Amino acid sequence: MAKAAGILEVFGLATAFVAADAGCKAADVTIEKFDKNKPANADSLPVPLIVAIKFRGEVAAVEAAMRAAEEAAKGMAGVVSRYIIPNPVRSTEKMLKLSGLDKK
């Protein structure tokens, strides 16, 4: 059975690190990868980079991690969006492993 995936998009890399740390301390989860997105309207955003944190674990643990991470991110640059996928299908699993931060 696949692990649940929680995706939390936040403004900025520093916010992502703080949120990921809070989420991992709050629950038994792992980080799949960080991903990045620089939207077309980046100059009008509080921080011009959006980072997605991908938590993995049991559904209840991912929910707890997401709550803690979201609270931590709200105290910094802020949250863009959040979503939990309880049982990702195989094709989604492949996409969760991709990251724009891996590109040179």
N, C-alpha and C positions, 0 to 999 in steps of 0.2 A: 504494500500500500504506500502511495506517495505521501510525503510530508506536506502539510499545509504550507502555503506561501503567503506572507504578508508583505505588501509593497507600500512603502511610505515615501512619498516625494516631498523633499524639503528644499529650501533655498540655501545653497552654498555647501561647500565641502566641510567646513568646520562644523556647521550645524549637523551634517550627516554623521560625522564622527561622534559628536556628543550624543545624538539620538540613538545611534547604534549601540554605543556603550551602555546607555540607560536601558535599552531594550534587552540586551544580553544579560545585564545584571538583574533584571526583573523576572526573567523566565528562562527556562531551559530551551534556548533556541540557538541557531547558528546563523551566520550571515552567508547568504549565497554569493552575492556580489553587490557592489555599488554600480550604478549606471549613471550616465550624465545626459543632460538634454539642455541645449542652449536654444531656447525658442526665438522666433523671429522678433518678438517684442522685448528681447532681453534688456535693452537699455531702459525700459520703463518699469522693470521689476526691482524689488528691494535688493536683490542680489542677482546678477545676470546669469547664474548657473543653477539649474535644478538638478538635484541628485536623488536618485531612487535607491533606497535601502531595501534589500530583499531578505526578510527573515524567514527561516525554515524551522519547522518543528510540528508538534502536535497542535491541533486547532486551539485549544485553551491556552497553551503556552504562547503561541503566535499572537493571540488576542491580547494577552497580558503584556507582551513585549511591545506591541504596537501602541498600547495605551501609554506606557512609560516613555517610549520614544517620542510620541506625539507631544506629550507634556514638556519634555526636554527641548524639543524643537520650537515649541511655541515661545519659550523663554529666550530664544535666540532670534534667528532671521525668519522663522515661521514654516508652516506646513502648506504644501500645495494640494496634495490629495492623499488618500489612503484607500487600500483595498485588500481584502483577505480572500484567497482562493483556497477553500477547504481541501480539495482533492484535485490537483492539477492533472490534466490529461497529458499524455506523452509529448505531444507537440508543444504544449505550454512549458513542460519541463525543459525542453531544449532551449526555448527562448529565455527562460529564467537564467540560464548559464551565460548568456551573452552580456557584454558590457562595452560601452563606448570608451571607458577608461582604459581598456586593454590596448587600444589602438595607439600607435606611435606616430 
